[in-house]
Amino acid sequence: MPVRSPLRVAAPSVLLAALLAAGCSPGGGDSGTAPEPPGVRPQQRQVTFESGPDTLHGTFALPPGGGADLPAALIVSGSGPTDRNGDNPGRPDAGTNKNFARVLASAGVASLRYDKLGSGETGMASREDDETIGYGVFAQEFADAYAHLAAQPEVDPSRLIVLGHSEGALFALNAHEIVEEHPPSALVLAAPPGRRYLDTVDRQLTEQVRRAEAAGSLDFAQAEETLSDVRYAVARIRDGEGVDELNLAPEVERIFTPEFVPFLRRIDTMDPRELAGGLPDGTGTLVLHGTADSQITGDDVDRLMDGLSGAERVDIEGADHVFRMYSDAPGAAVLDADRRFSPDVGPALREFLESEAGL
């Protein structure tokens, strides 16, 4: 039985990809063997912290030699039930956040990654499985995680970074409005959306439906019904209406659940380009974009860059949405465990931290 909660529903792009998996052709990794992880193996300790009525679980990571007065990064996950390591039911071996923590450790930067509500060891914490959780709860979790990172004895709170992946980049862009003390001196926006949330969802779903139609997994009538229902649901949400009584196509109904609507409506108001234009002066910003990312396009990133002043952009050749490398067409069903994290991420991040961010 599906659990109808914004915390348990996968990111729309991940969910529909799973539903339409028959429309994707399987492919292999670079070598057929498990690749070496990036960076270095950090010192790690498991931590917990309170956020409202909930206890959240996370991992605090240090460079191998430890240290004092270290710069430190809060790593913020993408959408859906994505845990501290960057894994979710749609991509259980993505490892995005864990890989970023290793790369940061190799650059002498500590980090904190955490299981947000609905993911990992945190689960639903104090809440019921079908409880509606709005944007404000996730923003408070972000603020409390940030404060917990700043309070670690090895960390210099004047040298804090936020690294947001995918949806997490929206929280990074809004960090100066969310945190109470020690606003971040630098941001790393990894695979960031460049358009409003529901516009991005619409494009992602359209591309996946058309691929499934071309592969014969959906016929023309099914594809048209699905896309019509997507646009109707988006229009209703933006008009302040609900989707409870709509007779949507099954794939669409599983994405636009009534419990998810308040979060979607709120986060859809956050135009990434406008958020970028509101960053405090002097906030160093690095944008990382994989050229094989089928979820965030180069045009999306171009639009975001229009709002950023003095930001650095690095396009990671051949990397997908979670910065893993493969030789297949975008969207192919390959195993993340058999694909290496791009070796170009580490040098780009280190150069930025040393020169642009001054850390």
matplotlib code that plots the C-alpha trace (Angstrom):
import matplotlib.pyplot as plt

x = [0.0, 1.5, 2.2, 0.7, 3.1, 5.4, 8.2, 7.7, 7.0, 10.1, 11.2, 8.8, 11.6, 12.9, 9.4, 8.3, 11.6, 10.9, 7.3, 8.5, 11.7, 10.6, 11.1, 14.8, 17.4, 19.9, 23.5, 26.8, 29.2, 32.6, 34.5, 32.0, 33.7, 33.0, 35.0, 37.2, 35.3, 36.6, 38.8, 39.9, 38.3, 37.3, 37.1, 33.4, 31.1, 27.4, 25.5, 21.9, 20.3, 16.9, 14.6, 11.2, 9.7, 12.0, 15.4, 17.5, 20.4, 23.5, 27.2, 29.9, 33.0, 36.6, 39.7, 41.8, 44.1, 41.3, 42.1, 40.9, 39.3, 38.3, 36.0, 32.9, 30.1, 26.5, 25.5, 21.8, 20.1, 17.9, 14.2, 12.1, 13.2, 16.9, 19.0, 22.2, 24.3, 22.3, 20.5, 16.8, 14.5, 14.8, 18.7, 19.8, 23.5, 23.8, 26.0, 26.0, 26.4, 28.9, 31.0, 30.9, 31.9, 35.0, 36.0, 35.5, 37.7, 40.5, 40.3, 40.6, 36.9, 34.7, 31.1, 27.7, 25.1, 21.8, 18.7, 15.9, 12.4, 11.1, 14.6, 17.3, 17.6, 15.4, 12.4, 9.2, 10.7, 7.8, 5.2, 2.6, 3.4, 0.5, 1.2, 1.5, 4.8, 5.3, 8.3, 8.8, 9.6, 12.4, 13.7, 13.8, 15.7, 18.2, 18.6, 19.1, 21.5, 23.5, 23.6, 24.7, 27.6, 28.7, 28.8, 31.2, 34.5, 36.7, 34.7, 35.4, 31.8, 33.1, 34.0, 30.8, 29.7, 26.4, 26.6, 23.1, 22.4, 19.5, 16.5, 19.0, 20.4, 17.2, 17.8, 21.5, 20.4, 18.0, 20.4, 21.0, 17.3, 17.0, 19.9, 20.1, 23.9, 27.0, 25.5, 27.5, 30.6, 30.3, 27.8, 28.2, 25.2, 25.4, 23.0, 20.8, 17.4, 17.3, 13.5, 10.5, 10.0, 6.8, 8.2, 11.1, 8.9, 6.7, 9.7, 11.2, 7.9, 7.4, 10.8, 10.3, 6.8, 8.0, 10.9, 8.6, 6.2, 9.1, 10.1, 6.6, 6.0, 3.1, 0.8, -0.1, -3.3, -1.7, 1.1, -1.3, -3.5, -0.5, 0.9, -2.6, -3.1, 0.4, -0.4, -3.9, -2.4, 0.3, -2.3, -4.5, -1.7, -0.5, -4.1, -4.3, -6.6, -6.2, -6.0, -8.0, -11.0, -9.2, -9.3, -5.7, -3.7, -2.2, 1.4, 0.4, -1.8, 1.2, 3.3, 0.8, -0.6, -2.8, -0.3, 2.5, 0.6, 1.4, 5.1, 5.0, 3.0, 5.4, 8.7, 7.3, 7.2, 11.0, 12.4, 16.1, 17.2, 15.5, 17.0, 20.4, 19.9, 19.2, 22.4, 24.4, 27.4, 30.6, 29.0, 31.3, 29.3, 30.3, 27.8, 28.5, 26.6, 27.0, 26.9, 25.0, 22.4, 19.0, 17.1, 18.7, 19.6, 22.3, 19.6, 18.3, 21.8, 22.2, 19.1, 20.3, 23.7, 21.9, 20.9, 24.3, 26.9, 30.5, 29.7, 31.9, 30.4, 32.1, 30.6, 31.6, 32.0, 30.0, 28.6, 24.9, 22.6, 24.5, 27.9, 28.6, 30.1, 28.7, 28.9, 25.2, 22.5, 21.1, 18.3, 19.7, 19.1, 22.7, 23.8, 25.3, 27.5, 29.3, 29.9, 32.6, 32.0, 33.5, 37.2, 36.7, 34.5, 37.3, 39.7, 36.9, 35.8, 39.3, 40.2, 37.0, 37.5, 41.1, 40.8, 37.3, 36.0, 39.3, 38.9]
y = [0.0, 3.4, 5.7, 9.1, 11.6, 14.3, 12.6, 9.1, 10.1, 10.0, 13.0, 13.2, 12.6, 9.5, 8.1, 8.3, 6.9, 3.9, 3.6, 3.8, 1.7, -0.6, 2.3, 2.6, 0.4, -1.1, -0.2, -0.9, 1.1, 2.3, -0.8, -3.4, -3.4, -1.3, 1.9, 3.5, 6.2, 9.7, 11.7, 10.3, 8.3, 10.9, 10.5, 10.2, 10.2, 9.6, 12.5, 13.4, 16.8, 18.1, 19.9, 20.9, 17.6, 15.4, 13.9, 13.8, 11.6, 12.5, 12.0, 14.5, 14.0, 15.4, 15.3, 12.1, 14.0, 15.8, 19.4, 22.6, 25.8, 24.0, 25.3, 23.1, 22.4, 21.5, 19.0, 19.3, 16.4, 16.6, 15.9, 13.0, 10.6, 11.1, 10.2, 11.6, 9.7, 10.9, 7.6, 7.1, 4.2, 5.2, 5.3, 3.3, 3.5, 7.1, 8.0, 11.7, 13.3, 10.7, 11.3, 15.0, 14.5, 12.5, 15.2, 17.9, 16.0, 15.7, 19.5, 19.9, 20.7, 19.1, 18.3, 17.3, 15.4, 14.3, 12.2, 14.6, 13.6, 10.6, 9.2, 7.0, 6.5, 9.6, 8.1, 9.9, 10.6, 11.8, 12.0, 9.8, 8.3, 10.2, 13.5, 16.5, 18.2, 21.6, 23.5, 25.3, 22.0, 21.2, 24.8, 24.4, 21.1, 22.9, 25.7, 23.2, 21.1, 24.2, 25.3, 21.8, 21.9, 25.4, 24.1, 21.2, 21.8, 21.3, 23.9, 27.5, 29.0, 32.0, 29.7, 27.8, 26.5, 25.1, 22.5, 21.8, 19.1, 19.5, 20.6, 21.2, 24.1, 26.0, 25.8, 26.8, 29.9, 30.8, 30.0, 33.6, 34.0, 30.7, 30.6, 32.8, 33.1, 32.7, 33.0, 30.9, 32.5, 30.3, 28.1, 25.1, 24.5, 21.0, 20.2, 23.2, 23.9, 27.1, 27.4, 27.2, 23.8, 22.8, 24.0, 21.7, 18.8, 19.4, 19.3, 16.2, 14.3, 15.3, 14.0, 10.7, 10.2, 10.8, 8.4, 5.7, 6.4, 6.1, 2.8, 1.4, 1.3, 3.9, 4.3, 7.7, 8.0, 7.1, 9.6, 12.4, 11.6, 11.6, 14.9, 16.6, 15.5, 16.8, 20.3, 20.3, 19.4, 22.0, 24.7, 23.7, 23.9, 27.3, 28.6, 27.6, 24.7, 21.1, 17.8, 15.6, 15.1, 14.9, 11.7, 11.8, 9.2, 6.7, 7.8, 11.5, 10.7, 9.0, 12.2, 15.0, 13.5, 15.9, 15.7, 16.8, 19.8, 22.4, 21.7, 21.9, 25.1, 26.8, 25.7, 26.5, 30.2, 30.2, 31.2, 30.1, 33.1, 35.6, 33.8, 34.1, 37.8, 38.2, 36.7, 38.8, 40.6, 38.6, 35.2, 33.0, 30.6, 27.6, 26.0, 22.4, 20.9, 17.5, 17.7, 14.4, 15.4, 14.5, 16.1, 19.6, 21.0, 23.4, 25.9, 25.6, 26.4, 29.3, 30.9, 30.5, 32.0, 35.1, 35.9, 35.1, 37.9, 36.8, 33.1, 30.4, 27.6, 24.3, 21.9, 18.4, 16.5, 13.3, 13.4, 12.8, 14.3, 12.6, 13.3, 9.7, 8.9, 6.6, 6.0, 5.4, 7.8, 10.0, 8.2, 4.7, 2.2, 1.7, 0.7, 3.6, 1.1, 0.3, 3.9, 6.2, 9.6, 12.1, 12.7, 16.3, 17.3, 17.2, 19.6, 22.0, 22.1, 22.4, 25.3, 27.1, 26.7, 27.8, 30.8, 32.0, 31.2, 31.9, 28.8]
z = [0.0, -0.9, 1.9, 1.0, 2.5, 1.2, 3.1, 1.7, -1.9, -4.1, -6.1, -9.1, -11.6, -9.6, -9.1, -12.7, -13.9, -11.8, -13.1, -16.7, -16.2, -19.0, -21.4, -20.5, -22.0, -19.5, -19.8, -18.2, -16.1, -17.1, -16.0, -14.8, -11.4, -8.3, -8.7, -6.0, -4.1, -4.5, -2.1, 1.2, 4.0, 6.6, 10.3, 11.1, 14.1, 14.2, 15.7, 16.6, 17.1, 17.9, 15.5, 16.9, 18.3, 16.3, 16.7, 13.5, 12.8, 10.8, 10.2, 11.0, 9.0, 9.5, 7.3, 8.1, 10.5, 12.3, 13.1, 14.8, 13.6, 10.4, 7.6, 7.5, 5.1, 5.6, 2.9, 2.0, 0.1, -3.0, -3.1, -1.9, 0.8, 0.2, 3.2, 4.6, 2.0, -0.9, -1.4, -1.9, -3.0, -6.7, -6.5, -3.5, -4.3, -5.5, -2.6, -3.7, -0.3, 1.0, -2.0, -1.5, 2.1, 1.0, -1.5, 1.1, 3.6, 1.1, 0.8, 4.6, 5.1, 7.8, 6.9, 8.3, 6.4, 7.9, 7.4, 6.9, 8.0, 6.0, 5.3, 6.8, 10.5, 11.3, 9.6, 10.6, 14.0, 16.2, 13.4, 11.9, 8.5, 6.8, 8.5, 6.1, 6.5, 5.0, 3.7, 7.1, 8.8, 6.4, 6.6, 10.4, 10.1, 7.9, 10.4, 13.3, 11.3, 10.5, 14.1, 15.1, 12.6, 13.8, 17.4, 16.7, 18.6, 15.5, 13.5, 12.9, 12.8, 10.8, 7.9, 7.1, 3.7, 2.4, -0.3, -1.7, -4.2, -6.6, -4.5, -1.7, -3.7, -3.1, 0.7, 0.1, -1.9, 0.9, 3.8, 4.8, 5.4, 7.3, 9.7, 12.8, 13.3, 11.2, 7.7, 5.2, 3.6, 0.5, -1.3, -3.6, -5.8, -7.3, -10.1, -9.0, -10.5, -12.5, -12.9, -10.6, -9.1, -10.9, -14.2, -13.7, -12.7, -15.8, -18.1, -16.4, -16.6, -20.2, -21.3, -19.4, -20.8, -24.4, -23.9, -22.6, -25.5, -28.0, -26.4, -26.5, -22.8, -23.2, -26.2, -27.5, -25.6, -22.3, -22.9, -23.7, -20.7, -18.4, -19.6, -19.6, -16.0, -15.0, -16.4, -14.9, -11.5, -11.7, -12.7, -9.7, -7.3, -8.5, -8.3, -4.6, -5.2, -4.1, -6.1, -3.7, -6.0, -9.3, -11.3, -12.4, -14.3, -11.8, -12.4, -11.8, -8.8, -7.1, -7.5, -6.7, -3.5, -1.5, 1.4, -0.9, -2.3, 0.5, 0.1, -3.7, -3.6, -1.2, -2.8, -6.3, -5.3, -4.9, -8.3, -8.2, -10.3, -7.9, -4.9, -6.5, -7.0, -3.3, -2.0, 0.4, -1.2, -0.9, -0.8, -2.9, -5.1, -7.1, -9.5, -10.6, -13.5, -15.1, -18.8, -18.9, -16.3, -17.7, -14.8, -14.8, -18.2, -19.3, -20.1, -16.5, -15.2, -17.7, -16.3, -12.7, -13.6, -14.9, -11.3, -9.8, -9.5, -9.7, -9.3, -10.8, -12.9, -13.7, -16.2, -15.3, -18.6, -18.8, -15.3, -14.5, -11.9, -9.0, -10.7, -11.6, -15.0, -17.6, -21.4, -22.0, -23.2, -20.4, -18.6, -19.2, -16.4, -15.1, -11.6, -9.6, -7.8, -11.1, -12.1, -10.7, -9.1, -11.5, -10.8, -11.9, -9.0, -6.4, -8.2, -9.1, -5.5, -4.0, -6.4, -5.5, -1.8, -1.9, -4.3, -4.5, -1.1, 0.7, 2.9]

ax = plt.figure().add_subplot(projection="3d")
ax.plot(x, y, z, "-o")
ax.set_aspect("equal")
plt.show()
